[in-house]
Amino acid sequence: MKKYIIAIFACCWAIFSSCSDDDKLPNINPAATGEYTDERDGNTYGWVRIGDLEWMTSNLKYYPEAPYYECTYDLFGANYAVKVRSHLLDIDFAADYKEYGNFYTWEEARTLCPEGWRLPTDEDWKNLEIALGMSAGEADSEGWRGDQEATLLRQGAEGTGMAFQLGGEVADAESWGQSPFLCFVGEYGYFWSASAVENNGLQTTTVWFRKICAHYTTVYRGSVTLSRLMRVRCCRDAKK
């Protein structure tokens, strides 16, 4: 009987905890919504207005015309095929491209958003996080920050509408000791910012980025070198 009582208590506690998490999740809806069609390639993106910025609701897909060739890498017994354009610009799988958009180097990401849009700066990211409930102090810090902001970023039409995805990254050889390869799709989402970190005279350029995880409700802010590829969410100043 004692075991049954403990089991029932544990179940009730899990339900209570889940309800408590739901109760503290703020209800944030965009102030405006719309669509934008990129005249360069015909791709159409939804957008939502959160705070003073408008954000696309899917990752950028545009890429300039360039030759491709295919490479295959082996990781832990699994084969990962990617299409390489000078710096591994685009992955091979059409379904992944349709679902998650393109991969970009940081240099490309800074220049390839459509006219009127931009790669968000670190300040743009922080303003978005603050609009979703993060404190200014947390927004300025590094590592996993906030409370439920990542959950809000991933909401669809039922909430913020931002629909951030777990599109992975193309990891760099320096981090993994081998050629670059696609990883963490479905587990993590990696997104560039336009802001370089003040490196105090160091030769290596590092830039701020954001990361979300399938298992965390918080948002990661950190810095990386330029030797990897990430997805891009474009933003623009809200049109009053």
Secondary structure as a PSIPRED ss2 file (coil, helix, strand):
# PSIPRED VFORMAT (PSIPRED V4.0)

   1 M C   1.000  0.000  0.000
   2 K H   0.000  1.000  0.000
   3 K H   0.000  1.000  0.000
   4 Y H   0.000  1.000  0.000
   5 I H   0.000  1.000  0.000
   6 I H   0.000  1.000  0.000
   7 A H   0.000  1.000  0.000
   8 I H   0.000  1.000  0.000
   9 F H   0.000  1.000  0.000
  10 A H   0.000  1.000  0.000
  11 C H   0.000  1.000  0.000
  12 C H   0.000  1.000  0.000
  13 W H   0.000  1.000  0.000
  14 A H   0.000  1.000  0.000
  15 I H   0.000  1.000  0.000
  16 F H   0.000  1.000  0.000
  17 S H   0.000  1.000  0.000
  18 S H   0.000  1.000  0.000
  19 C H   0.000  1.000  0.000
  20 S H   0.000  1.000  0.000
  21 D H   0.000  1.000  0.000
  22 D H   0.000  1.000  0.000
  23 D H   0.000  1.000  0.000
  24 K C   1.000  0.000  0.000
  25 L C   1.000  0.000  0.000
  26 P C   1.000  0.000  0.000
  27 N C   1.000  0.000  0.000
  28 I C   1.000  0.000  0.000
  29 N C   1.000  0.000  0.000
  30 P C   1.000  0.000  0.000
  31 A C   1.000  0.000  0.000
  32 A C   1.000  0.000  0.000
  33 T E   0.000  0.000  1.000
  34 G E   0.000  0.000  1.000
  35 E E   0.000  0.000  1.000
  36 Y E   0.000  0.000  1.000
  37 T E   0.000  0.000  1.000
  38 D C   1.000  0.000  0.000
  39 E C   1.000  0.000  0.000
  40 R C   1.000  0.000  0.000
  41 D C   1.000  0.000  0.000
  42 G C   1.000  0.000  0.000
  43 N C   1.000  0.000  0.000
  44 T E   0.000  0.000  1.000
  45 Y E   0.000  0.000  1.000
  46 G E   0.000  0.000  1.000
  47 W E   0.000  0.000  1.000
  48 V E   0.000  0.000  1.000
  49 R E   0.000  0.000  1.000
  50 I E   0.000  0.000  1.000
  51 G C   1.000  0.000  0.000
  52 D C   1.000  0.000  0.000
  53 L E   0.000  0.000  1.000
  54 E E   0.000  0.000  1.000
  55 W E   0.000  0.000  1.000
  56 M E   0.000  0.000  1.000
  57 T C   1.000  0.000  0.000
  58 S C   1.000  0.000  0.000
  59 N C   1.000  0.000  0.000
  60 L C   1.000  0.000  0.000
  61 K C   1.000  0.000  0.000
  62 Y C   1.000  0.000  0.000
  63 Y C   1.000  0.000  0.000
  64 P C   1.000  0.000  0.000
  65 E C   1.000  0.000  0.000
  66 A C   1.000  0.000  0.000
  67 P C   1.000  0.000  0.000
  68 Y C   1.000  0.000  0.000
  69 Y E   0.000  0.000  1.000
  70 E E   0.000  0.000  1.000
  71 C E   0.000  0.000  1.000
  72 T E   0.000  0.000  1.000
  73 Y E   0.000  0.000  1.000
  74 D E   0.000  0.000  1.000
  75 L E   0.000  0.000  1.000
  76 F C   1.000  0.000  0.000
  77 G C   1.000  0.000  0.000
  78 A E   0.000  0.000  1.000
  79 N E   0.000  0.000  1.000
  80 Y E   0.000  0.000  1.000
  81 A E   0.000  0.000  1.000
  82 V E   0.000  0.000  1.000
  83 K E   0.000  0.000  1.000
  84 V E   0.000  0.000  1.000
  85 R C   1.000  0.000  0.000
  86 S C   1.000  0.000  0.000
  87 H C   1.000  0.000  0.000
  88 L C   1.000  0.000  0.000
  89 L C   1.000  0.000  0.000
  90 D E   0.000  0.000  1.000
  91 I E   0.000  0.000  1.000
  92 D C   1.000  0.000  0.000
  93 F C   1.000  0.000  0.000
  94 A H   0.000  1.000  0.000
  95 A H   0.000  1.000  0.000
  96 D H   0.000  1.000  0.000
  97 Y H   0.000  1.000  0.000
  98 K H   0.000  1.000  0.000
  99 E H   0.000  1.000  0.000
 100 Y H   0.000  1.000  0.000
 101 G C   1.000  0.000  0.000
 102 N C   1.000  0.000  0.000
 103 F C   1.000  0.000  0.000
 104 Y E   0.000  0.000  1.000
 105 T C   1.000  0.000  0.000
 106 W H   0.000  1.000  0.000
 107 E H   0.000  1.000  0.000
 108 E H   0.000  1.000  0.000
 109 A H   0.000  1.000  0.000
 110 R C   1.000  0.000  0.000
 111 T C   1.000  0.000  0.000
 112 L C   1.000  0.000  0.000
 113 C C   1.000  0.000  0.000
 114 P C   1.000  0.000  0.000
 115 E C   1.000  0.000  0.000
 116 G C   1.000  0.000  0.000
 117 W C   1.000  0.000  0.000
 118 R E   0.000  0.000  1.000
 119 L C   1.000  0.000  0.000
 120 P C   1.000  0.000  0.000
 121 T C   1.000  0.000  0.000
 122 D H   0.000  1.000  0.000
 123 E H   0.000  1.000  0.000
 124 D H   0.000  1.000  0.000
 125 W H   0.000  1.000  0.000
 126 K H   0.000  1.000  0.000
 127 N H   0.000  1.000  0.000
 128 L H   0.000  1.000  0.000
 129 E H   0.000  1.000  0.000
 130 I H   0.000  1.000  0.000
 131 A H   0.000  1.000  0.000
 132 L C   1.000  0.000  0.000
 133 G C   1.000  0.000  0.000
 134 M C   1.000  0.000  0.000
 135 S C   1.000  0.000  0.000
 136 A H   0.000  1.000  0.000
 137 G H   0.000  1.000  0.000
 138 E H   0.000  1.000  0.000
 139 A H   0.000  1.000  0.000
 140 D H   0.000  1.000  0.000
 141 S C   1.000  0.000  0.000
 142 E C   1.000  0.000  0.000
 143 G E   0.000  0.000  1.000
 144 W E   0.000  0.000  1.000
 145 R E   0.000  0.000  1.000
 146 G C   1.000  0.000  0.000
 147 D C   1.000  0.000  0.000
 148 Q C   1.000  0.000  0.000
 149 E H   0.000  1.000  0.000
 150 A H   0.000  1.000  0.000
 151 T H   0.000  1.000  0.000
 152 L H   0.000  1.000  0.000
 153 L H   0.000  1.000  0.000
 154 R C   1.000  0.000  0.000
 155 Q C   1.000  0.000  0.000
 156 G C   1.000  0.000  0.000
 157 A C   1.000  0.000  0.000
 158 E C   1.000  0.000  0.000
 159 G C   1.000  0.000  0.000
 160 T C   1.000  0.000  0.000
 161 G C   1.000  0.000  0.000
 162 M C   1.000  0.000  0.000
 163 A C   1.000  0.000  0.000
 164 F C   1.000  0.000  0.000
 165 Q C   1.000  0.000  0.000
 166 L C   1.000  0.000  0.000
 167 G E   0.000  0.000  1.000
 168 G E   0.000  0.000  1.000
 169 E E   0.000  0.000  1.000
 170 V E   0.000  0.000  1.000
 171 A E   0.000  0.000  1.000
 172 D C   1.000  0.000  0.000
 173 A H   0.000  1.000  0.000
 174 E H   0.000  1.000  0.000
 175 S H   0.000  1.000  0.000
 176 W H   0.000  1.000  0.000
 177 G C   1.000  0.000  0.000
 178 Q C   1.000  0.000  0.000
 179 S C   1.000  0.000  0.000
 180 P C   1.000  0.000  0.000
 181 F E   0.000  0.000  1.000
 182 L E   0.000  0.000  1.000
 183 C E   0.000  0.000  1.000
 184 F E   0.000  0.000  1.000
 185 V E   0.000  0.000  1.000
 186 G C   1.000  0.000  0.000
 187 E C   1.000  0.000  0.000
 188 Y E   0.000  0.000  1.000
 189 G E   0.000  0.000  1.000
 190 Y E   0.000  0.000  1.000
 191 F E   0.000  0.000  1.000
 192 W E   0.000  0.000  1.000
 193 S E   0.000  0.000  1.000
 194 A E   0.000  0.000  1.000
 195 S E   0.000  0.000  1.000
 196 A E   0.000  0.000  1.000
 197 V C   1.000  0.000  0.000
 198 E C   1.000  0.000  0.000
 199 N C   1.000  0.000  0.000
 200 N C   1.000  0.000  0.000
 201 G C   1.000  0.000  0.000
 202 L C   1.000  0.000  0.000
 203 Q C   1.000  0.000  0.000
 204 T C   1.000  0.000  0.000
 205 T C   1.000  0.000  0.000
 206 T E   0.000  0.000  1.000
 207 V E   0.000  0.000  1.000
 208 W E   0.000  0.000  1.000
 209 F E   0.000  0.000  1.000
 210 R E   0.000  0.000  1.000
 211 K E   0.000  0.000  1.000
 212 I E   0.000  0.000  1.000
 213 C E   0.000  0.000  1.000
 214 A C   1.000  0.000  0.000
 215 H C   1.000  0.000  0.000
 216 Y C   1.000  0.000  0.000
 217 T C   1.000  0.000  0.000
 218 T C   1.000  0.000  0.000
 219 V E   0.000  0.000  1.000
 220 Y E   0.000  0.000  1.000
 221 R E   0.000  0.000  1.000
 222 G E   0.000  0.000  1.000
 223 S E   0.000  0.000  1.000
 224 V E   0.000  0.000  1.000
 225 T E   0.000  0.000  1.000
 226 L C   1.000  0.000  0.000
 227 S C   1.000  0.000  0.000
 228 R C   1.000  0.000  0.000
 229 L E   0.000  0.000  1.000
 230 M E   0.000  0.000  1.000
 231 R E   0.000  0.000  1.000
 232 V C   1.000  0.000  0.000
 233 R C   1.000  0.000  0.000
 234 C C   1.000  0.000  0.000
 235 C E   0.000  0.000  1.000
 236 R E   0.000  0.000  1.000
 237 D E   0.000  0.000  1.000
 238 A C   1.000  0.000  0.000
 239 K C   1.000  0.000  0.000
 240 K C   1.000  0.000  0.000
